[in-house]
Amino acid sequence: MLRIYVDERENQSGIPDLLRSYGVAVVLQQLSVGDYILGDGVAVERKSVNDLVNSVFDKRLFDQISRMSQTYALSFLLIEGDLSRIKQITDRWKAINGAIISLIMDYKINVIYSMSKSDTVEILIKIAKKSQEQDRPMRAISLHDKRKLSSIEDFQEYIIESFPNIGSNTAKKIMKKFKSINDFCNASLPELEKALGSKKRAELIFSIIHKNFSISSEGVENSNEKENKHKSLFDFMDSS
Protein backbone atom coordinates (compact mmCIF):
# COMPACT_ATOMS: atom_id res chain seq x y z
CA MET A 1 0.00 0.00 0.00
CA LEU A 2 1.24 3.47 -0.85
CA ARG A 3 1.71 5.84 2.05
CA ILE A 4 1.83 9.59 1.51
CA TYR A 5 2.59 12.12 4.24
CA VAL A 6 0.46 15.25 3.87
CA ASP A 7 0.73 18.61 5.57
CA GLU A 8 -2.35 19.00 7.76
CA ARG A 9 -3.15 22.37 6.16
CA GLU A 10 -3.83 20.51 2.90
CA ASN A 11 -6.71 18.63 4.51
CA GLN A 12 -9.18 21.37 3.54
CA SER A 13 -8.27 21.02 -0.14
CA GLY A 14 -10.03 17.67 -0.38
CA ILE A 15 -6.98 16.04 -1.94
CA PRO A 16 -6.28 13.77 1.06
CA ASP A 17 -9.80 12.33 0.73
CA LEU A 18 -9.28 11.77 -3.00
CA LEU A 19 -6.00 9.99 -2.27
CA ARG A 20 -7.78 7.73 0.22
CA SER A 21 -10.38 6.88 -2.42
CA TYR A 22 -7.50 5.41 -4.47
CA GLY A 23 -6.46 3.25 -1.54
CA VAL A 24 -3.55 5.44 -0.45
CA ALA A 25 -2.66 5.50 3.25
CA VAL A 26 -2.69 9.23 4.06
CA VAL A 27 -0.80 10.41 7.14
CA LEU A 28 -1.57 13.99 8.14
CA GLN A 29 1.39 15.73 9.76
CA GLN A 30 2.55 19.24 10.48
CA LEU A 31 5.27 19.31 7.85
CA SER A 32 7.96 21.96 8.17
CA VAL A 33 8.71 21.82 4.44
CA GLY A 34 6.51 20.87 1.48
CA ASP A 35 2.86 19.82 1.26
CA TYR A 36 3.34 16.17 0.28
CA ILE A 37 6.16 13.75 1.10
CA LEU A 38 5.98 10.94 -1.44
CA GLY A 39 9.10 8.99 -0.53
CA ASP A 40 12.45 9.42 1.15
CA GLY A 41 13.91 12.60 -0.29
CA VAL A 42 10.87 13.37 -2.48
CA ALA A 43 8.61 16.36 -1.73
CA VAL A 44 5.92 18.36 -3.51
CA GLU A 45 4.71 21.91 -2.90
CA ARG A 46 1.23 22.38 -4.37
CA LYS A 47 0.04 25.80 -5.52
CA SER A 48 -3.28 26.74 -7.02
CA VAL A 49 -3.01 29.45 -9.69
CA ASN A 50 -4.30 32.08 -7.25
CA ASP A 51 -1.91 31.01 -4.51
CA LEU A 52 0.97 30.93 -6.97
CA VAL A 53 0.40 34.56 -7.94
CA ASN A 54 0.00 35.71 -4.33
CA SER A 55 3.03 33.78 -3.10
CA VAL A 56 5.26 35.23 -5.83
CA PHE A 57 4.42 38.80 -4.91
CA ASP A 58 4.62 38.35 -1.13
CA LYS A 59 7.92 36.40 -1.48
CA ARG A 60 6.55 33.27 0.26
CA LEU A 61 7.17 31.08 -2.77
CA PHE A 62 10.92 31.61 -2.90
CA ASP A 63 11.29 30.98 0.83
CA GLN A 64 9.23 27.78 0.65
CA ILE A 65 11.01 26.46 -2.42
CA SER A 66 14.45 27.38 -1.10
CA ARG A 67 13.90 25.41 2.11
CA MET A 68 12.38 22.48 0.22
CA SER A 69 15.28 22.27 -2.23
CA GLN A 70 17.77 22.29 0.66
CA THR A 71 15.85 19.57 2.49
CA TYR A 72 14.90 17.08 -0.22
CA ALA A 73 16.94 15.53 -3.00
CA LEU A 74 14.00 15.66 -5.41
CA SER A 75 11.59 18.60 -5.11
CA PHE A 76 8.52 19.43 -7.19
CA LEU A 77 6.39 22.55 -7.54
CA LEU A 78 2.95 21.44 -8.69
CA ILE A 79 0.88 24.27 -10.17
CA GLU A 80 -2.82 23.43 -10.21
CA GLY A 81 -5.40 25.14 -12.40
CA ASP A 82 -5.82 27.00 -15.68
CA LEU A 83 -2.62 28.95 -16.32
CA SER A 84 -4.42 31.33 -18.67
CA ARG A 85 -6.13 32.79 -15.58
CA ILE A 86 -2.85 34.34 -14.47
CA LYS A 87 -3.33 37.15 -17.00
CA GLN A 88 -6.81 37.73 -15.58
CA ILE A 89 -5.54 37.85 -12.00
CA THR A 90 -2.63 40.24 -12.55
CA ASP A 91 -1.27 42.47 -15.28
CA ARG A 92 2.19 41.59 -13.98
CA TRP A 93 1.96 38.08 -15.39
CA LYS A 94 5.46 38.29 -16.84
CA ALA A 95 6.78 38.40 -13.28
CA ILE A 96 5.12 35.04 -12.65
CA ASN A 97 6.83 33.55 -15.70
CA GLY A 98 10.13 35.00 -14.52
CA ALA A 99 9.65 33.54 -11.05
CA ILE A 100 8.99 30.05 -12.42
CA ILE A 101 12.07 30.25 -14.66
CA SER A 102 14.13 31.38 -11.66
CA LEU A 103 12.91 28.45 -9.57
CA ILE A 104 13.88 26.00 -12.31
CA MET A 105 17.27 27.56 -13.07
CA ASP A 106 18.40 28.70 -9.61
CA TYR A 107 16.78 26.12 -7.32
CA LYS A 108 16.73 23.13 -9.69
CA ILE A 109 13.02 22.62 -8.98
CA ASN A 110 10.89 20.33 -11.13
CA VAL A 111 7.71 22.15 -12.17
CA ILE A 112 4.57 20.13 -12.95
CA TYR A 113 1.23 21.45 -14.22
CA SER A 114 -2.15 20.04 -13.26
CA MET A 115 -5.55 21.15 -14.56
CA SER A 116 -7.57 19.90 -11.58
CA LYS A 117 -7.43 18.25 -8.17
CA SER A 118 -8.13 14.91 -9.83
CA ASP A 119 -5.09 15.42 -12.06
CA THR A 120 -3.07 16.39 -8.99
CA VAL A 121 -4.02 13.18 -7.21
CA GLU A 122 -3.02 11.05 -10.20
CA ILE A 123 0.33 12.84 -10.45
CA LEU A 124 1.04 12.43 -6.73
CA ILE A 125 0.24 8.73 -6.89
CA LYS A 126 2.48 8.18 -9.93
CA ILE A 127 5.43 9.92 -8.27
CA ALA A 128 4.81 8.06 -5.01
CA LYS A 129 4.71 4.70 -6.81
CA LYS A 130 7.96 5.49 -8.57
CA SER A 131 9.54 6.45 -5.24
CA GLN A 132 8.22 3.42 -3.39
CA GLU A 133 8.84 0.57 -5.81
CA GLN A 134 8.30 -2.75 -4.06
CA ASP A 135 11.46 -4.42 -5.36
CA ARG A 136 13.84 -2.02 -3.68
CA PRO A 137 15.65 -2.53 -0.35
CA MET A 138 13.86 -1.14 2.68
CA ARG A 139 14.71 2.35 3.83
CA ALA A 140 12.88 4.48 6.39
CA ILE A 141 11.50 7.85 5.37
CA SER A 142 12.57 10.96 7.23
CA LEU A 143 10.11 13.79 7.83
CA HIS A 144 12.49 15.97 9.79
CA ASP A 145 13.88 18.97 7.94
CA LYS A 146 17.45 18.20 6.77
CA ARG A 147 18.35 21.70 5.65
CA LYS A 148 21.97 22.76 5.67
CA LEU A 149 23.07 23.92 9.12
CA SER A 150 25.98 26.34 9.28
CA SER A 151 25.92 27.84 12.78
CA ILE A 152 25.38 26.87 16.42
CA GLU A 153 22.09 28.79 16.32
CA ASP A 154 20.92 26.73 13.33
CA PHE A 155 21.66 23.50 15.20
CA GLN A 156 19.91 24.77 18.34
CA GLU A 157 16.75 25.64 16.42
CA TYR A 158 16.93 22.30 14.59
CA ILE A 159 16.99 20.41 17.89
CA ILE A 160 14.04 22.39 19.31
CA GLU A 161 12.05 21.76 16.10
CA SER A 162 12.42 18.01 16.67
CA PHE A 163 9.92 18.25 19.55
CA PRO A 164 6.28 17.54 18.59
CA ASN A 165 4.29 20.41 17.05
CA ILE A 166 7.16 22.90 17.13
CA GLY A 167 7.87 24.59 13.82
CA SER A 168 10.56 27.02 12.75
CA ASN A 169 8.89 30.18 14.07
CA THR A 170 8.07 28.65 17.46
CA ALA A 171 11.63 27.31 17.77
CA LYS A 172 13.02 30.81 17.21
CA LYS A 173 10.70 32.24 19.89
CA ILE A 174 11.71 29.51 22.34
CA MET A 175 15.43 30.13 21.83
CA LYS A 176 14.97 33.88 22.22
CA LYS A 177 13.17 33.29 25.51
CA PHE A 178 15.30 30.54 27.04
CA LYS A 179 18.64 31.47 25.41
CA SER A 180 19.95 27.88 25.52
CA ILE A 181 18.70 24.32 25.07
CA ASN A 182 19.86 23.61 28.62
CA ASP A 183 17.57 26.33 30.01
CA PHE A 184 14.70 25.08 27.85
CA CYS A 185 15.11 21.51 29.09
CA ASN A 186 15.32 22.68 32.71
CA ALA A 187 12.23 24.90 32.45
CA SER A 188 9.33 24.20 34.79
CA LEU A 189 6.00 23.01 33.46
CA PRO A 190 4.36 26.45 34.00
CA GLU A 191 7.26 28.10 32.15
CA LEU A 192 6.85 25.73 29.20
CA GLU A 193 3.10 26.28 29.16
CA LYS A 194 3.60 30.05 29.06
CA ALA A 195 6.18 29.80 26.27
CA LEU A 196 4.19 27.33 24.16
CA GLY A 197 0.73 28.74 24.85
CA SER A 198 -0.68 25.27 25.36
CA LYS A 199 -0.88 23.19 28.54
CA LYS A 200 -1.24 19.95 26.56
CA ARG A 201 1.84 20.66 24.44
CA ALA A 202 3.81 21.72 27.51
CA GLU A 203 2.93 18.52 29.39
CA LEU A 204 3.96 16.36 26.42
CA ILE A 205 7.31 18.09 25.96
CA PHE A 206 7.96 18.14 29.72
CA SER A 207 7.33 14.38 29.78
CA ILE A 208 9.63 13.78 26.79
CA ILE A 209 12.44 15.70 28.50
CA HIS A 210 12.15 14.26 32.01
CA LYS A 211 10.70 10.75 31.73
CA ASN A 212 13.25 7.96 32.14
CA PHE A 213 13.77 5.82 29.06
CA SER A 214 12.73 2.26 29.79
CA ILE A 215 11.96 -0.63 27.47
CA SER A 216 11.75 -4.35 28.11
CA SER A 217 13.28 -7.03 25.89
CA GLU A 218 9.75 -7.85 24.74
CA GLY A 219 9.26 -4.19 23.97
CA VAL A 220 12.39 -4.20 21.84
CA GLU A 221 11.08 -7.12 19.80
CA ASN A 222 7.69 -5.45 19.34
CA SER A 223 9.38 -2.18 18.46
CA ASN A 224 11.50 -3.91 15.82
CA GLU A 225 8.43 -5.58 14.35
CA LYS A 226 6.65 -2.23 14.09
CA GLU A 227 9.72 -0.61 12.59
CA ASN A 228 9.97 -3.30 9.94
CA LYS A 229 6.29 -2.89 9.08
CA HIS A 230 6.76 0.84 8.67
CA LYS A 231 9.91 0.44 6.63
CA SER A 232 8.25 -1.99 4.27
CA LEU A 233 6.07 0.85 3.03
CA PHE A 234 9.09 2.51 1.45
CA ASP A 235 11.42 0.43 -0.73
CA PHE A 236 14.35 2.16 -2.36
CA MET A 237 17.30 1.24 -4.56
CA ASP A 238 20.44 0.47 -2.56
CA SER A 239 23.12 3.07 -3.25
CA SER A 240 25.63 0.28 -3.67
C-alpha positions as CSV (number, residue, x, y, z in Angstrom):
1,M,0.0,0.0,0.0
2,L,1.2,3.5,-0.9
3,R,1.7,5.8,2.1
4,I,1.8,9.6,1.5
5,Y,2.6,12.1,4.2
6,V,0.5,15.2,3.9
7,D,0.7,18.6,5.6
8,E,-2.3,19.0,7.8
9,R,-3.1,22.4,6.2
10,E,-3.8,20.5,2.9
11,N,-6.7,18.6,4.5
12,Q,-9.2,21.4,3.5
13,S,-8.3,21.0,-0.1
14,G,-10.0,17.7,-0.4
15,I,-7.0,16.0,-1.9
16,P,-6.3,13.8,1.1
17,D,-9.8,12.3,0.7
18,L,-9.3,11.8,-3.0
19,L,-6.0,10.0,-2.3
20,R,-7.8,7.7,0.2
21,S,-10.4,6.9,-2.4
22,Y,-7.5,5.4,-4.5
23,G,-6.5,3.2,-1.5
24,V,-3.6,5.4,-0.4
25,A,-2.7,5.5,3.3
26,V,-2.7,9.2,4.1
27,V,-0.8,10.4,7.1
28,L,-1.6,14.0,8.1
29,Q,1.4,15.7,9.8
30,Q,2.6,19.2,10.5
31,L,5.3,19.3,7.8
32,S,8.0,22.0,8.2
33,V,8.7,21.8,4.4
34,G,6.5,20.9,1.5
35,D,2.9,19.8,1.3
36,Y,3.3,16.2,0.3
37,I,6.2,13.7,1.1
38,L,6.0,10.9,-1.4
39,G,9.1,9.0,-0.5
40,D,12.4,9.4,1.2
41,G,13.9,12.6,-0.3
42,V,10.9,13.4,-2.5
43,A,8.6,16.4,-1.7
44,V,5.9,18.4,-3.5
45,E,4.7,21.9,-2.9
46,R,1.2,22.4,-4.4
47,K,0.0,25.8,-5.5
48,S,-3.3,26.7,-7.0
49,V,-3.0,29.4,-9.7
50,N,-4.3,32.1,-7.2
51,D,-1.9,31.0,-4.5
52,L,1.0,30.9,-7.0
53,V,0.4,34.6,-7.9
54,N,0.0,35.7,-4.3
55,S,3.0,33.8,-3.1
56,V,5.3,35.2,-5.8
57,F,4.4,38.8,-4.9
58,D,4.6,38.4,-1.1
59,K,7.9,36.4,-1.5
60,R,6.5,33.3,0.3
61,L,7.2,31.1,-2.8
62,F,10.9,31.6,-2.9
63,D,11.3,31.0,0.8
64,Q,9.2,27.8,0.7
65,I,11.0,26.5,-2.4
66,S,14.5,27.4,-1.1
67,R,13.9,25.4,2.1
68,M,12.4,22.5,0.2
69,S,15.3,22.3,-2.2
70,Q,17.8,22.3,0.7
71,T,15.9,19.6,2.5
72,Y,14.9,17.1,-0.2
73,A,16.9,15.5,-3.0
74,L,14.0,15.7,-5.4
75,S,11.6,18.6,-5.1
76,F,8.5,19.4,-7.2
77,L,6.4,22.5,-7.5
78,L,3.0,21.4,-8.7
79,I,0.9,24.3,-10.2
80,E,-2.8,23.4,-10.2
81,G,-5.4,25.1,-12.4
82,D,-5.8,27.0,-15.7
83,L,-2.6,29.0,-16.3
84,S,-4.4,31.3,-18.7
85,R,-6.1,32.8,-15.6
86,I,-2.8,34.3,-14.5
87,K,-3.3,37.2,-17.0
88,Q,-6.8,37.7,-15.6
89,I,-5.5,37.8,-12.0
90,T,-2.6,40.2,-12.6
91,D,-1.3,42.5,-15.3
92,R,2.2,41.6,-14.0
93,W,2.0,38.1,-15.4
94,K,5.5,38.3,-16.8
95,A,6.8,38.4,-13.3
96,I,5.1,35.0,-12.6
97,N,6.8,33.5,-15.7
98,G,10.1,35.0,-14.5
99,A,9.7,33.5,-11.1
100,I,9.0,30.1,-12.4
101,I,12.1,30.3,-14.7
102,S,14.1,31.4,-11.7
103,L,12.9,28.4,-9.6
104,I,13.9,26.0,-12.3
105,M,17.3,27.6,-13.1
106,D,18.4,28.7,-9.6
107,Y,16.8,26.1,-7.3
108,K,16.7,23.1,-9.7
109,I,13.0,22.6,-9.0
110,N,10.9,20.3,-11.1
111,V,7.7,22.1,-12.2
112,I,4.6,20.1,-13.0
113,Y,1.2,21.4,-14.2
114,S,-2.2,20.0,-13.3
115,M,-5.5,21.2,-14.6
116,S,-7.6,19.9,-11.6
117,K,-7.4,18.3,-8.2
118,S,-8.1,14.9,-9.8
119,D,-5.1,15.4,-12.1
120,T,-3.1,16.4,-9.0
121,V,-4.0,13.2,-7.2
122,E,-3.0,11.0,-10.2
123,I,0.3,12.8,-10.5
124,L,1.0,12.4,-6.7
125,I,0.2,8.7,-6.9
126,K,2.5,8.2,-9.9
127,I,5.4,9.9,-8.3
128,A,4.8,8.1,-5.0
129,K,4.7,4.7,-6.8
130,K,8.0,5.5,-8.6
131,S,9.5,6.5,-5.2
132,Q,8.2,3.4,-3.4
133,E,8.8,0.6,-5.8
134,Q,8.3,-2.7,-4.1
135,D,11.5,-4.4,-5.4
136,R,13.8,-2.0,-3.7
137,P,15.7,-2.5,-0.3
138,M,13.9,-1.1,2.7
139,R,14.7,2.3,3.8
140,A,12.9,4.5,6.4
141,I,11.5,7.8,5.4
142,S,12.6,11.0,7.2
143,L,10.1,13.8,7.8
144,H,12.5,16.0,9.8
145,D,13.9,19.0,7.9
146,K,17.4,18.2,6.8
147,R,18.3,21.7,5.6
148,K,22.0,22.8,5.7
149,L,23.1,23.9,9.1
150,S,26.0,26.3,9.3
151,S,25.9,27.8,12.8
152,I,25.4,26.9,16.4
153,E,22.1,28.8,16.3
154,D,20.9,26.7,13.3
155,F,21.7,23.5,15.2
156,Q,19.9,24.8,18.3
157,E,16.7,25.6,16.4
158,Y,16.9,22.3,14.6
159,I,17.0,20.4,17.9
160,I,14.0,22.4,19.3
161,E,12.1,21.8,16.1
162,S,12.4,18.0,16.7
163,F,9.9,18.3,19.5
164,P,6.3,17.5,18.6
165,N,4.3,20.4,17.0
166,I,7.2,22.9,17.1
167,G,7.9,24.6,13.8
168,S,10.6,27.0,12.7
169,N,8.9,30.2,14.1
170,T,8.1,28.6,17.5
171,A,11.6,27.3,17.8
172,K,13.0,30.8,17.2
173,K,10.7,32.2,19.9
174,I,11.7,29.5,22.3
175,M,15.4,30.1,21.8
176,K,15.0,33.9,22.2
177,K,13.2,33.3,25.5
178,F,15.3,30.5,27.0
179,K,18.6,31.5,25.4
180,S,20.0,27.9,25.5
181,I,18.7,24.3,25.1
182,N,19.9,23.6,28.6
183,D,17.6,26.3,30.0
184,F,14.7,25.1,27.8
185,C,15.1,21.5,29.1
186,N,15.3,22.7,32.7
187,A,12.2,24.9,32.5
188,S,9.3,24.2,34.8
189,L,6.0,23.0,33.5
190,P,4.4,26.4,34.0
191,E,7.3,28.1,32.1
192,L,6.9,25.7,29.2
193,E,3.1,26.3,29.2
194,K,3.6,30.0,29.1
195,A,6.2,29.8,26.3
196,L,4.2,27.3,24.2
197,G,0.7,28.7,24.8
198,S,-0.7,25.3,25.4
199,K,-0.9,23.2,28.5
200,K,-1.2,20.0,26.6
201,R,1.8,20.7,24.4
202,A,3.8,21.7,27.5
203,E,2.9,18.5,29.4
204,L,4.0,16.4,26.4
205,I,7.3,18.1,26.0
206,F,8.0,18.1,29.7
207,S,7.3,14.4,29.8
208,I,9.6,13.8,26.8
209,I,12.4,15.7,28.5
210,H,12.1,14.3,32.0
211,K,10.7,10.8,31.7
212,N,13.3,8.0,32.1
213,F,13.8,5.8,29.1
214,S,12.7,2.3,29.8
215,I,12.0,-0.6,27.5
216,S,11.8,-4.4,28.1
217,S,13.3,-7.0,25.9
218,E,9.7,-7.9,24.7
219,G,9.3,-4.2,24.0
220,V,12.4,-4.2,21.8
221,E,11.1,-7.1,19.8
222,N,7.7,-5.4,19.3
223,S,9.4,-2.2,18.5
224,N,11.5,-3.9,15.8
225,E,8.4,-5.6,14.4
226,K,6.6,-2.2,14.1
227,E,9.7,-0.6,12.6
228,N,10.0,-3.3,9.9
229,K,6.3,-2.9,9.1
230,H,6.8,0.8,8.7
231,K,9.9,0.4,6.6
232,S,8.3,-2.0,4.3
233,L,6.1,0.9,3.0
234,F,9.1,2.5,1.4
235,D,11.4,0.4,-0.7
236,F,14.4,2.2,-2.4
237,M,17.3,1.2,-4.6
238,D,20.4,0.5,-2.6
239,S,23.1,3.1,-3.2
240,S,25.6,0.3,-3.7
